[in-house]
Amino acid sequence: MTAKNYVTSISVNNTTRNKFIALSNIYEVTQKDLLSSLVDKEIAQLSSKDKSNFAFILKAIEIKDSFKNNKKRGNYNE
Protein backbone atom coordinates (compact mmCIF):
# COMPACT_ATOMS: atom_id res chain seq x y z
CA MET A 1 0.00 0.00 0.00
CA THR A 2 1.44 3.35 -0.96
CA ALA A 3 1.46 6.19 1.50
CA LYS A 4 -1.14 8.82 0.78
CA ASN A 5 -0.77 12.40 1.90
CA TYR A 6 -3.72 13.92 3.70
CA VAL A 7 -4.40 17.49 4.71
CA THR A 8 -5.07 17.75 8.42
CA SER A 9 -5.75 20.99 10.19
CA ILE A 10 -5.15 21.60 13.86
CA SER A 11 -5.98 24.58 15.99
CA VAL A 12 -3.23 25.98 18.19
CA ASN A 13 -2.83 29.26 19.95
CA ASN A 14 -0.73 32.00 18.39
CA THR A 15 2.23 31.39 20.71
CA THR A 16 2.42 27.71 19.78
CA ARG A 17 2.06 28.56 16.10
CA ASN A 18 4.93 31.04 16.31
CA LYS A 19 7.13 28.54 18.17
CA PHE A 20 6.40 25.94 15.51
CA ILE A 21 7.34 28.34 12.70
CA ALA A 22 10.52 29.38 14.55
CA LEU A 23 11.57 25.76 15.12
CA SER A 24 11.05 24.85 11.49
CA ASN A 25 13.20 27.81 10.48
CA ILE A 26 15.95 26.93 12.96
CA TYR A 27 16.06 23.31 11.77
CA GLU A 28 15.68 24.48 8.16
CA VAL A 29 12.90 22.00 7.48
CA THR A 30 9.33 22.35 6.33
CA GLN A 31 6.63 22.52 8.98
CA LYS A 32 5.34 19.21 7.62
CA ASP A 33 8.73 17.54 8.15
CA LEU A 34 9.10 19.08 11.61
CA LEU A 35 5.70 17.81 12.69
CA SER A 36 6.51 14.35 11.36
CA SER A 37 9.79 14.35 13.27
CA LEU A 38 8.11 15.49 16.49
CA VAL A 39 5.47 12.77 16.18
CA ASP A 40 8.16 10.13 15.59
CA LYS A 41 10.03 11.31 18.70
CA GLU A 42 6.86 11.06 20.79
CA ILE A 43 6.18 7.55 19.51
CA ALA A 44 9.73 6.49 20.38
CA GLN A 45 9.17 7.63 23.98
CA LEU A 46 6.01 5.57 24.51
CA SER A 47 6.04 2.71 26.98
CA SER A 48 5.90 -0.78 25.50
CA LYS A 49 2.21 -1.07 26.43
CA ASP A 50 1.42 2.29 24.83
CA LYS A 51 3.45 1.35 21.74
CA SER A 52 1.37 -1.81 21.43
CA ASN A 53 -1.86 0.17 21.77
CA PHE A 54 -0.52 2.71 19.28
CA ALA A 55 0.21 -0.05 16.75
CA PHE A 56 -3.33 -1.46 17.07
CA ILE A 57 -4.91 1.99 16.67
CA LEU A 58 -2.67 2.83 13.71
CA LYS A 59 -3.53 -0.46 11.99
CA ALA A 60 -7.25 0.20 12.49
CA ILE A 61 -6.88 3.65 10.93
CA GLU A 62 -4.98 2.18 7.97
CA ILE A 63 -7.67 -0.47 7.45
CA LYS A 64 -10.39 2.18 7.60
CA ASP A 65 -8.54 4.39 5.11
CA SER A 66 -7.96 1.43 2.79
CA PHE A 67 -11.62 0.47 2.91
CA LYS A 68 -12.70 4.06 2.28
CA ASN A 69 -10.33 4.38 -0.68
CA ASN A 70 -11.46 1.05 -2.16
CA LYS A 71 -15.09 2.03 -1.71
CA LYS A 72 -14.50 5.27 -3.64
CA ARG A 73 -13.02 3.24 -6.50
CA GLY A 74 -15.77 0.62 -6.27
CA ASN A 75 -13.22 -2.10 -5.58
CA TYR A 76 -14.07 -4.25 -2.55
CA ASN A 77 -11.76 -7.19 -3.31
CA GLU A 78 -8.42 -5.75 -2.15
C-alpha positions as CSV (number, residue, x, y, z in Angstrom):
1,M,0.0,0.0,0.0
2,T,1.4,3.3,-1.0
3,A,1.5,6.2,1.5
4,K,-1.1,8.8,0.8
5,N,-0.8,12.4,1.9
6,Y,-3.7,13.9,3.7
7,V,-4.4,17.5,4.7
8,T,-5.1,17.7,8.4
9,S,-5.7,21.0,10.2
10,I,-5.1,21.6,13.9
11,S,-6.0,24.6,16.0
12,V,-3.2,26.0,18.2
13,N,-2.8,29.3,20.0
14,N,-0.7,32.0,18.4
15,T,2.2,31.4,20.7
16,T,2.4,27.7,19.8
17,R,2.1,28.6,16.1
18,N,4.9,31.0,16.3
19,K,7.1,28.5,18.2
20,F,6.4,25.9,15.5
21,I,7.3,28.3,12.7
22,A,10.5,29.4,14.5
23,L,11.6,25.8,15.1
24,S,11.0,24.8,11.5
25,N,13.2,27.8,10.5
26,I,16.0,26.9,13.0
27,Y,16.1,23.3,11.8
28,E,15.7,24.5,8.2
29,V,12.9,22.0,7.5
30,T,9.3,22.4,6.3
31,Q,6.6,22.5,9.0
32,K,5.3,19.2,7.6
33,D,8.7,17.5,8.1
34,L,9.1,19.1,11.6
35,L,5.7,17.8,12.7
36,S,6.5,14.4,11.4
37,S,9.8,14.3,13.3
38,L,8.1,15.5,16.5
39,V,5.5,12.8,16.2
40,D,8.2,10.1,15.6
41,K,10.0,11.3,18.7
42,E,6.9,11.1,20.8
43,I,6.2,7.6,19.5
44,A,9.7,6.5,20.4
45,Q,9.2,7.6,24.0
46,L,6.0,5.6,24.5
47,S,6.0,2.7,27.0
48,S,5.9,-0.8,25.5
49,K,2.2,-1.1,26.4
50,D,1.4,2.3,24.8
51,K,3.5,1.4,21.7
52,S,1.4,-1.8,21.4
53,N,-1.9,0.2,21.8
54,F,-0.5,2.7,19.3
55,A,0.2,-0.1,16.8
56,F,-3.3,-1.5,17.1
57,I,-4.9,2.0,16.7
58,L,-2.7,2.8,13.7
59,K,-3.5,-0.5,12.0
60,A,-7.3,0.2,12.5
61,I,-6.9,3.6,10.9
62,E,-5.0,2.2,8.0
63,I,-7.7,-0.5,7.4
64,K,-10.4,2.2,7.6
65,D,-8.5,4.4,5.1
66,S,-8.0,1.4,2.8
67,F,-11.6,0.5,2.9
68,K,-12.7,4.1,2.3
69,N,-10.3,4.4,-0.7
70,N,-11.5,1.1,-2.2
71,K,-15.1,2.0,-1.7
72,K,-14.5,5.3,-3.6
73,R,-13.0,3.2,-6.5
74,G,-15.8,0.6,-6.3
75,N,-13.2,-2.1,-5.6
76,Y,-14.1,-4.3,-2.6
77,N,-11.8,-7.2,-3.3
78,E,-8.4,-5.8,-2.1
